[in-house]
């Protein structure tokens, strides 16, 4: 698909490719097809001049947008692989990841650099940090260069003839996921697995030429641009995003569940089909999205190791009455099974080839406990590592959390709090929607709590749930600490009254 995109950009140079929004929500063109193609050619020439080619590794710390896409096109053309670096991970984590990936060069934009001069305070304001340049190895700046940044990638120079595009399979991208500072975990996708994932997205979303799509991820940008649909990068402030949505009336929208909740709170309206993933999306959230104007609202189950794996539309999810969280039917080409422990295993053309430093394995261990229902649909029962042990009984939160998402609930998670004797208390932490009546909410929760039987929580706390990561998933460890503090305060209060 990257090869097809390179051809499409040249075939239709005047088409808008990437759209942005002003503070008023007005739409502006950030890059045309010709802009992207020219930028990709300049990056290709500059990297080629530095000796980057088949077998090379290029570290990429560039914010999502036209420049990041142009970098990926250049790396792909040269047959190199891109190691995606998250500048927000912190110096220690980055140092360990770089030691594993061993990039030949690191491309970083100004906002991703915390070096001397003006770049350091800029990065501090953006909450970004990179180790010293000497530890990173060769670093070059792509995009506008501020004083104190690394030397610029010589993207102004053009060779008389660009190298012939590499046309064979091989490593395409390294994406770091979970893992410790001392032992990072790096997922390796090949050119063929990446292409298979993007083809699945294109078939699932089926964007129409000329109508905008809203979203900022690589898997949204590529299929949309290949189909001739311009992509609008979502504004960050919810109220600006709401105005942007009104201006664009996108045919398809991809936002994470936290973005959807904030947009709904800001009075946002939807058009066309809406897709969400990267974090749990309840049936209630998808219902609210459709009530706010969407024709369809889809939850996508995807992993870094296999994107996308399954999808479910709001109507199907809302009608599901079984225990657990319905993730949907595996998408074409995706095979699913469970092992003896109940862990969900996935395989297919879009599955990662291996983890860096490990042998290839055709089956992706998801870390999710699940089962396949009578219709072959994936039903999640919770993360294996999230299991709570209470009175010698294993409790999997994912089996019960969906039932807690009654109207008026924004988020709900079940966490274990140490009981002091090796056992755990099970606590439901429920985040009310803005303006929800708390007494009415507790009354609405009574029925679902009663139906949890032996898994009924020892306590229910109404509180904002901490979020973590770029996808802003519920931070269960932080939520458990919050629950422990709140329960201890209640006990102290009860003791003082006694």
N, C-alpha and C positions, 0 to 999 in steps of 0.2 A: 504493500500500500504506500510505503514511502517513495518507491520508484514511481508509482502512478501519480502521487501528489506532485513530484518534481515535474512530471510531464504536464499535469493539469495547470500548474502555476504559469508555465510558459505559454500554454495554449490559450489562456484567458487572462492576459496580463492586467487588464483594467478592472477586473472584478474586485470588490472589497473582500479582504480576507479576515482581518481581525478588527473588531470594533471595541471601542471603549466608551466610557460615560463621563460627562462632566459632573460637577457637584450638583447640578440641577437635574441630572438624569438624562440630559441631552446626549444623543448618540453621535460619536465621531469616529472616523476611520483611522485606525492606528497603523494599518499596513494593507496595501493592495497585494494581489497575487504577484505582480512584478517586483514589489518591494521585498517580499519574502524570498523570491527566487534569486534576486540580486544579492541579498544578504547571505543566503546560503552559499552562493558561488564565492563570495569574498571570504567567508569563513573556511570553505573548502580549500581555496588557494593558500590561505595563510597557514592552515594546519598542515597541508601537504608540504609547504616550504619548510616546516619544522620537522619533517620526517615522519609525520603521522600517516599510518597506512594499515594494511592488514596485520592483525595481531597487536596493534597498539591499544592502549587504554587511555581514555580522556576523562578526567574528572570534571563534572559539570555542576557548578554552584551558581545557577542563573535563575532568576525569578521567572515563573510561568508567563508566557507571552510570545510575541513574534520572534524575539531574539533567541529564546530558548528553543523554539521550534526550528529556527534556521541552524542553530548549532547541531541539533539532532539530525537534520538532513545532511549536514556536512560530514558528521561522523559516520553516518550510514553510507554515504557515497564512497568514503575512503575505506570502508570495510573494517573500521575500528569499532571498539565498543565503548559505550558511555557509562561511567560510574556516577550515578546520581548522588550528589552530596547535599545533605540538609545542613545549612549553616546554623540553624537554631539548635542543633544537637549538642553544641558545646565543644570546646577544644579537646578534651580527653577522649570523647567518643569519636570525634572526627579523626584524631590522630590514629586511633586503633583501626578505624575503617580504611584510612589511607594506607596504613601498613599492610592491610590484607589485599586491597585492590592494586596497589603499586602503580598509580597512573603515571604515564609518561609526561603529561602536562595537565594542569588544572585550569579550567576556564571559570572565572568568577566575575560577576558584575560588581559594581561599586558598593551596592547595598549589602553584598555578602562578605565584604572584606572588613576586617578589624585590624588594620595595620597602622602605620605612622600617620601623623598629620590629621587632616580633616576626615579621613575615612574612619578613624577610630570612634569619635563621638557620633558619627552617622550610624555606624553599626550598633553602638550602644543604644541609641534611640530606637532602632529597629529590633532590638533584643537579639542581635546576631553576633556570632563570634567565630573566628577562625584562628587556628594556631599560627605561630610566627611563620613567615614565608620560608625560612630556612628549613623548617620541619616539613613543610608541604612538598618541597621540591619546586620544579618550575611552575610558576603561577603567572597567568596573563589576564589582563582585564578585557572583557568584552563589553561594548556599550560605552557610554560616557565615563571618562576616567577622572576621578577627583584627585587632588593632591594627596600623596601618601598611598595611593593605590599601586598595585603591581603594574609593571609595564604593559602597554596596550598590545593586544593581538594585532598584528600588522594587517588589518583587514582592508586597508586602502590599496594595497598592492594587488595587481591582477597578473597572473601568468598568461602567456599567449594562448595556452590550451590547458583546460582543466583535465585532471586525470580521468581516465575512463572509469565509470562507476563499477564497483565490485559487484559481481552477480553470482554469488554463491552463499550458501548458508554458513553460519558461524555465530559466535557470541555477538549480541547486539547491545545489551544493557545489563548493568548490575544495579540492583536496588537493595538497599540495606533495610532490614526489618528489625525484628526483635533480636535480642542477644545482649550480652554484657559488654562492658567496656573492654575487658580482657579477651573476650571471644565474640566478635561481631558475627552477625549472620547476614550473608549476602546472597540474594536470589539472582541467578543468572538466566536471562531469557535469550534465546537465539533469535536470529532474524525471522525464522519460520514461525516460532511460537508467538512472537510479537505480531506478525502479520495475521496469524490465525485469530488472535484476540481482537484485533482491530476489525477484521472481517466480520466477526460475530457481533460486535457493536454496530457496525454498519447495517447488518441484516436486522438487528433488533430495533434500532432507532429509525432506520430508513429515512434519513433527511432528504428533503426536496431542495433542488437548486434554487437559489435566489432568496430563500426565506431564512431569517437568522435563527441560529441556535445559541442558547446561552449556557456557558460553562467554561471552565478554565483548565481542565485536565488534558493531558496528551491524548487520551483515548476518546475525548470529545472533539478536540481540534482536528485530528487527522481524518477520521471518516467524514466529518462535516465538510471540510475543505475539498476533499476528493469528490464529494457529491455536488460541489458548487454552492454550498450554503456558507454564508459568512458566520463567523463565531464571535459572539460578544463576551468579553471577559466580565464576570459579575463584579459590580461595585461592592466595596466592603461595608460601608455604612448601610444598615437595613433600609432607612428611609430613602437614600439615594438609589439603592437597588430596586425599591418599590417603584420609584419614578422611572428608572431605566426599563423595568418590565412593561410599564404602561406605554413607553415610547416604542419599544421593540415589537411587542406582541409576538414573542418567539414561538416557532413551531415546536420546539423541544427545549426543555430546561433541565440541566443537571446541577443540583445543589446538594450539599450534605444535610442530614437531618438538623443539625444546629442552625445552619443557614436558613432552612425552611421555617423553623420555629421563630427565628428572629424576624424573618420577612413577614410571616403571618401576624406577629405582634405589631409590626409597623403598618399593618393594613394592606399588605401586598396582595395583588391579584395575579392569576395565572391564565395562560392560554395554551392550547395544544396539549402535548403530553409532558409530564414531569417525571424525572428519574432521580432516585436518591439511593445512596449507599455509603460505604466507608464507616458507618456506625449504625446501630439498631434503628429501624424505622417501624414504629408501631402502626397497627391498623388505624388507630385513632388519628395519628399524624397524617397518613395518606388520605383519610376521609376528609380531614380539614382542608387539605390541598385541593381536593376535588370540589369541596363546597366553596372554595375561593376561586373557582373558575376553570380548573384544569379539566380537559376532556378525559384524561386518564392519569393515574398516579401509580408509578411503579417503584417497588423496592427491589434493588439489585443486590444479590449476594455475590461478592467478589473477594478475591484475595490477591495479594501481591504475586503469589505463585501461580494463580490462574484467574484471569480477568477476561470476561465475566463468567460466572459459573451457573447461576440460576436467577430467575426473575419472577416476580409475582405482582399482579395488579390489585389495586385496592379492593375491588369487589370480591375477588377470590379470597383475599386475606381476611377481609371483614367477616366472611361467611364461615371461616374455619373455626371449628368448635373443639378441636382436639387439644391435648396438652402440648405445650411447646410453641415455638415461633415458626410459622410457615415461611420458608425461604423461597419456595416455588419449584417448578419443574426444571431439571437440569437442561441447559441450553443445548442446541444441536452439537454433537461431537463430544459432549462432556459425559463421562461415565462416573457413577457414584456408587460407593458401597461403604459399609462400616466394618470395623475389625472387632475382635473379641471384647475389647473394652468399650465399644460403642462409639469410637472415634470415627468421624466422617473422613473418608479418603476419596480424592478426586483425581481424574486423569482425563487427558484429551490433547488435541493438537496445540491448544493455547497454554498448556501447562509448562512451567519453567523447566529448563533442561536439568539443572542441578543447583545446589548451593556451592558457592565458591570454596574450593578446597575439599569438596566431598564428591563421592561417586554419583553419577546420574541415577535417578529413581523415577520410574514412570508414574508412581502414585504420590500425590501430594497429601501429606498428613496435615489436616486443617487445624487440629487442636480443638475442634468443636465436637461435642457429643451430639449425636443426631440419630434419627432413624428415617427410613423411607416408608411413606405410607402406602396404602393400597393402590394409589394412583401413580406411584413412583416419584412423588414429590419429596423434597428435602424438608424435614421438620427439625429445627435446631432445638437442642435441650440445654444448651449452655456450654461455656468453655470448660474443658476438663480441669484446668488449673483453678477455676473459680468455685470448685466444689466446696461445700461447707459440711463439716463433720459435726453432727449434733447427736449426742447420746448413741454413738456407734452407728448412726444412720447417715448415709451419703445423700446430700441434698444438692441437686443441680439447679441453680437459680434460673437458667434459661427455660426450664419447664414451666415456671410459675410467673415470671415477670410479665409476660404479655397480658395475663389476666388482671394485673394491677393498673393497666393503662385505661382506666375508666375516664369518661368525660371530666375535664378539669385537672387531669394529670399530665404534666409535661414530660416527665421522666420518672422511672421507678426501677430501682435495683435492689437485689437481696444480697447482703454481705454477711460474713461471719465476723464476730467480735470475740476475742479470747475470753473465756469464762474463768480463767485462773486455775483450772484443774485439768488442763489438757483438752477440755471440751470447748465448744463454741456456742455463743448465742447467735441466733438467726435474726437479723434486723432488716426490716423493709424501710428503705429510705425513699421517700416519695417527694418529688418536686412539683408543687402545684403550678398550674398555668397562671399567668398574670391575671389578677382580679378574681380568681376562683374563691368561692366561699369555703373556708376550711372546715367548718362544721358539716356542711353538705358533702364535702369531699370525703370526710371520714365515714359518713353514713353510706356513701356510695361504695366505699371500699369494704364494708362489712361483709357483703355477700361473697366477693372473690376471696377474701381472707378465710371465710368459713369453709369454702370449697377446697382450700389447700390441704385440709386434713392434717396428716402428721408433719407436713412441711409448713404449717402455719407459723409465722414469725413470732419471736418472743416480744418484739417491740416494733412499733411503727413510728417513724420520725418524719415530720414534714420539714424539708430543708432543700436548699439548692444543692444539686449534685455536682461535685467538681468534675471538670473535663480535662482531657489531656491529649497531646498529639496534634498533628496538623488537621486531622479529621475530627478533632474534638469529641472523641468517644468518652463515655463515662469512665472516670478514673476510679476503679474499684478499690484500690489500695487507699487512696485519699478518702474515699467515701467511708471505708471501714474505720479509718482513724477518726473521721468526723463523728461517726456513730458512737465510737468508744468514748469520746470526750463528752458527747451529749448524754449518754447513758450514765457516765460517772457523775455528771452534774446533777442529774435527776436523783441518783442514789444519795448524794450528799445532801440534797435539799430535803429528801424524805427523812434522812437520819436526823437532820437538825430539827425538823418538826416533831419527830418522835421524842 
